[in-house]
């Protein structure tokens, strides 16, 4: 598992965009929070675009306020269809 977490950390650190789909981020997800915060802090100030796909609009704010301040730009999509048809989606 440590190898997989290390790969995830490396990929998240190198990413320009993070799309979060269907992750509740329950309090028990503290290791996932650690992974995201660590990867963002290793980016040394490079902005990360975080797209949150969730029917609950408040989920974007919940996620962004728990990441290092000023490190991420948020975008919200109410559904996967809305994300896919947006001009921001790499699928278009």
KAQUI-V545965 format. One line per field, one symbol per residue. phi: phi as a letter, one per 30 degrees, with the letter a starting at -180 (. if undefined). A space follows every 50 residues. Layout:
# KAQUI-V545965
phi=???
This chain:
# KAQUI-V545965
phi=.edddddddddddddcbbccbicdhdedddddeeeddddddddhiddbdc cccadceddddedddcceeicbccbcbdadeddddddddddc
